[in-house]
């Protein structure tokens, strides 16, 4: 079970300032623990300490940063079950998925430990004309400065890790605001970081209400803001961020195309589609929302996917048999149910699922959804997927692109030509061939275009954002 209370971390130190933030068990709705909540004064202090930590972090060599990350890997493994249970309770994530996320947390810190000692520069040949004879250029990467991180509720361990681990590897101090619905995993991470010899002020982890946390965005002492969350909030934060660099990992309404040559592989395709659509109650920005199926396979895939969807167990996330747990809140469930009802009124048909009770939303398939409805155009962020058929592959690509979002897309095909055409034509950050768009490995460049965001995560790519290039020109003869 969770501790009765958790402190926040200010300049590497646990501070039991209050117990103002109630964290609920998302399945039972009962208060599971209480967490210290930071006010504006605490956030301001944390930023000041981060600024003061810069000289010490510049002197903190790569092998020591690597040792910090390796310590975290060791402690995460030792506390594996505790972290998984905390995630299951605070996020309502089925326990098997929670264990999977702890594994990814470990992977992300492992990759960061490797990258910490290979942040290299380059030699630039400047002798491109006679006037530059005898001049040589040398480039290295230096920490950008204090960073502000705001992480989401849906992957409160691994998406936090994708900010924290690269920051440690890069040698930048940070102040993190974890999601107020799911702060516990980040605070356990803070407890483990506090065991290391990171310089004072290298990190602060401060749960705070969104309306009281403007300093995370507006304070000019921060040199970078990295936000993962909803598009509406993310783009608004960018407007307020001033001169700092902004990295946004936002939403999507990801599509998967099933080409006409997949008839002999439908069982595999259906299993992956069901996983991608309904994993952790669809609360993933790369969850499968739109499924485009070649007309020659549509009826057969439809039948199999309906059966698979109906077989998914919904219930208590602590039960290992559960695949679909609660959504993060009843209000989110009601929002999605309203979109579904509007789609049905506009002519859509529910072909599997559709039952909603409180925060529990049954895995649901629809067909005939009009393309101008919220359920089709916006990010569902819940266990709902839409089936539609296509006759022409190029037309299917155009349908996928007919979206305000562009995070990832999946294409099931045996055609190398179609795979490359999808890679060329789809206006997304990543194309996954023969799997769902929900697939992610933690060292790959991950991010989107259009309303899905700016920049890329994946440890090495995040390190690049958290560092700046510094050039030295040397004239060797004069």
N, C-alpha and C positions, 0 to 999 in steps of 0.2 A: 504494500500500500504506500501511498504518498506520505511524506512528512506532514505534520499538522500545519507548519508554516515554512516559508522559504524567504531568506533575505535577498536583497538585490546586491549587486557588486559595483562599488564605486572606487575607482583607481585601484583595482585588484583586491579590494577588501570587502568582506561580507558585512553588510549593514542591515540590521533588523530594525528599519526605521518605523515600520508600522505593519499592519496586516490588512491593508485597505482593499486589496484586490482579491475577490473571491473567484476561485477557479472551480468550475463544475465538472462532475462526471457527465460526459455528453450523452451517455445512455440513460442513466437514472435521473439526471437533472439535479442531483443533490450536490451540495458543496463538498468538494473533495479535499481542498486545501486552501490556505490563504497566503498571499504573496505580498511582499513589500512593494509599494508603489512610489515611484520617484516623482517629486515635484520639480518645478522649473529651477529652483535653487540647486537641487542635486544635479540636474542635467548640466547646468552652467558650471558647477564645480568639476564635473567629469570632463567637460570640454577643456577647461583650464588645465587639468592634470594631463590630458592627452597632449596638449601643446608642450607642456613642460617635459613630457617623456621623450620628445623627439631626439634630443642629443644623446640620451642614453640608448635609445633604440638604434640610432645610427652607429653606435659603438658596439652593439649587440651582434656578434658575428653570425654568419649563416649556419655554422655548425651548432651554435646554441639555439637558434630558431628551430633547427631540425630536431634538436633534443626535446624542446618543448612539445613539438607536434608528436614525436614518438612517445613521450610520456602520456599524452592524451589518448593515443591509440591504445596503449597498454591499459589505461584506466577505463576507457570505454569498454574494452573487452571484459574487464573484471566486473563492470557494473551493467553488463549487457541486459540481463533480465530486468533490473530496476529501470533502466532507460526504456525498455520496451513496454513495461507495464505502465509507466508514467505517460508514455505516448498514447497507449490504448485508452487510458482514463481521460486525459485532458483533451484529446482530439477525437475520441470515439472511433479510432482506427482499429479495425480487426487485428487481433494479436499477431497473426501470422504476417500481416502487412507491417505491423509495428516492428517486429523482429527484422524484417527486411530493411526497414529504414535505418535501424541501428547499424546493420551491416554496411549500408551505404555511408552512414556517418563515419564509420571506421575507414572505409575506402577513401573517402574524401580527404581525411586527415593524413592517411598514408601517402596519397599522391602529393599532398602539400609538403610533407616531410621530404619527399624526393626532390621536389621542385625548389625547395628552399636553398639548396646548395648548387643550383645550376641556373641562377639568374645572371646570364652572361651578357656581355656587350659585343662590340664589333670594332674592327679597324676599317676606316673609310679611306679609300684612295682619293686624295684631293688633287693629285697631279693630272688634272684633266686638260690643262693648258699651260703654256710657259710661265704665266704669272704665278702659278701655284707650285712651281718647282721647289722642292725642299720642304713643303708643308705636308703634315700628316694629321689625320683625324682619328680620334679615339672616342667611342661612345660607350657609356655605361648607364645602367638603370639605377635610379635613386628613389627612395620612398616619396610618395606624393605629399604626405603630411597626414594630419588627423582625418579619419574617415567616420562618416555617419552611416549606420546600417539600420534598416527597418525590414524585419522579416515577417513572413505570413504565418497563418494558422495551419495550413494544410500539410506542410512538411516541416514542422517546427524544429526538427533535429537537422535534417540534411540540407535544407535551404538556408538555415542559419550557418551550418558548416561551410557552405559555399561562399560565405562572406568572411567568416572568422578565420578559417584555415589559411586562405590566401593572404589575409592581412598579416598573420603571424609570419608566414613565409617571406613576405615582402618587407617586413619590418616597419609596418605602419601602426600607430595607435588607433584604437577605434572605440566608439560608443555605440552600443547596440540597443535598439528597442525591439524586444521580441513581441509577438502578437499577444495582446492582453488576454485572449481566450486560451492560449496555449503557451504560457511562459516557462513552465517547469523544466522542460528539457534544456532550454538555454541556460537556466540558472544552475542546473547540475553541471553543464559545461563550464560555467563560471567557477563553480566550486573546484573543478579539476584544474582549470587554468590557474587558480589561486595557489595551487600546490607547487607551481613552477617558479623559476627565478626570472620571469619576465620583469622588466623594469617597472617601477611604480608608475601608474597612469597608462600603462600599455593597453589596458582594457577596462571598460565599464559595461555592465549589463543592467539596463534600467527599464523594467516594465513601466509604462506610462500610458495614460489615456491619450487618444489621438488628438483631442482638442487641447491638451495641455503640453504637447510635445513639439511645438513649432520650432524650438531651437535645433532639433535634429535636421531641419530643412533650411532654416534661414540664417543660422549663425555662420558668419564668414570665416571663423577660425577653422571650420571644416573645409577640406579641399576636395572632398568627394562625397557624394551621397549615392548609396546603393539601396534601391527600394525594390522589393518584390511584393506584389499585391494586385489590386484591381486597377484597370486602366484609368477609370475616372479619378481615383486618388493619385495614381502615379503621375499623370500628366499635369494635374494641379500642383503637385509638389515641384515638378520641374519648373513651372512658372515662378515659383517662390524661391528657388534655390540660389538665385544670384549667379555669381561668377564660378561657383564650384562645378567640377565635372559631375555629371549625373548618369547613372546606370539604372535602367528600368527593365525589370523582368515582369511582364504584365500578363494579360489574359490571352485566350485563344478560343476558337471553336473548331478544333482540329478535325480534319477529314481523313478518311481512309478509302482508297480506291481498290476495288477487287476486279482485276482484269479478266477477260473472257477465257484465258487459258488456265484458270485455276480450278477447273472442275474436279480434278483428281486429288485436290488438296483442301477440300472444303472443311473437313473436320479440324485441320490445323488452323485455317483462316478463321473459322467461327470461334474456336477457343481463344485466339488472340484478340479478336474483336470484342468478345465478351469481357475479357480481362481489361482491355484498354478503355472500354466504355464504363465499366461498373466498379473497377478497382477503387478502393477507399471511397465508395459512394459517389464516384464520378468527380470528386473534388480535386481535380488536377487540371492545370491549365493546358496540358497536352492530352487530356482525356479524349477518347473518340466520341465526337458529337454527331458527325455526319458520315454516313456509310454509303458510298456510291458503288453499285454493283452492276456489272455488265448484264444486259437483258437476258443473255443466254443462260446465266446462272442465277438470276434473281430469285425465282420461285424455290429452287433447291436450297439456296443459302438462307432465304427467309424462313423456311420451315425449320432448318437446323438451328438458326440463331434464336428463334422463338423458344424452341425446346431448351436450349442452353440457358437462356435468360430466366426461364421459369424454374430451372433447377437450382439457381443460386440461392443459398441459404441467407436469410436476413434475420438479424437478431443481436444478441448481446455480443459486443466486440471481444469480450474476454473469452468467449467460447471459440475453440480452435476450428469448429465447423463453420463459423460465420464468415461469409464473404462480403455481405453488405451490412454495414453498421449504420449508425445515425449520421445524418448531416450535422454540420457544426452547430446548428441552432434551429429551433422551430421556425423562426422568422425566415431563414433561408429556404427551408422546406416549403413554406407557404408561398414565397416568391416564385419558386420554380413550379409549384402546382398551379399558380395563376397563369404562368406562361403556357403550361401544358393545356389548361382549360381553354385559353384563348385560341391556341392552335387547333384544338378539336372543334371549336365553334366555327373556325374558318375552313373546316373540311378535312382536317387530319383524322387519322384513325389510330387508336391505341391497339397494338397487336400483341403486346405482352406487358404485364405489370399494370402500373397506373394507380395502385393504392397508396394512400398517404395517411399517416397517423402521427401527429406531433412532428418530431425530427426524423422519424423513420419514413423513408421514401423508397418504395419498391423499385427494383431494377425494371426499367420501362423502355419499350421499343414503340416507335410510331412510324407510320408511313403516310404519304400524302400531305406532308407539312408544307404549307405555302412559304415561299422564300422571303416574303416580306414580314413574317411574324417574328416576335422576339425570340421564340424558341429556336428559330433557324438562324437569325442574324446575330444574336448576342451570345455571350458565353453562358451556357447552362450551368456549369459548375455543380453538377449533381448527376444522379444515376439515370440519365435519359439519353437515348441515342435515336437518330433519325435514319431510316432506310429510304433510298431512292435508287432508281435504275438509270442506266445510260446505255447508249448504243455506240457512241463514238468516243475513243480514248481522248482525243484532243478536246472534245466538248466537256468531258469529265474534268480535265485539267482546268478549263475555263471556269467550270462550276466551283471548283476548289478555290480558285483565285477570286471569285465573286464574294469577297468577305472583307470586312474592315480589319481582320486579324491576319497574322502570318507567322505563327510560331513553328510548328512542325506539321508534316503530313506523312501519311503512310501509303505505300503503293505495293499491292500484291501482284506480281507479274513474273512470268518467265522470259519476257522479252527484254533483252539488253537495250534495244532501241527505245522501248517505252520507258525503261528505268532512266536512261540518260535524258530523254525528252522531259520527263517529270523533273529531273534535277535542273535542267535548263529553264523550264517554263514556270514551275511553281514558285510563287512569290512568298516564300517562307524562309525561316532561318535554317531549317533542316529537313531533308527528305529521307525517310526510312524505307528501304526497299525490303519487301517480304516480311514486314512486321508492322505493328501499329505505331502511330506517332507518339504514343506514350512511352516508347523505349528511350531510355537515357542511361549512358554510362558517365561517370562523374569526372572523367578527364576530357570529355569531348566539348567542343565549343557549343554552347547552348544559349539560345536567345532568339529574338524574333524581329520582324519588321512591321511596318504599318502600326496599328494600335497595340501590337504585342510588345513593343518596347524598343530600347536602345542598348547596344553593347552586348557582350557575351560573357557568360559564366563558363565554368570548367576551369580548374585551378590555374593552369598556366595563363589562360586568357584573362582571368580576374587579376592575376599578379601584374600583367601588362597594364591594366587600367589603374592599378594602385601604385604604379611607379611611373616616373617620367624619364625621358631620355636626356642625358646631360653630355654635351659634346666638349671635348678638349681638342684644340688645334695647336699643334706644336710645329714651330719653324725650327728645323734642325740645323740650318746654317744661316748666318747673317754677318 
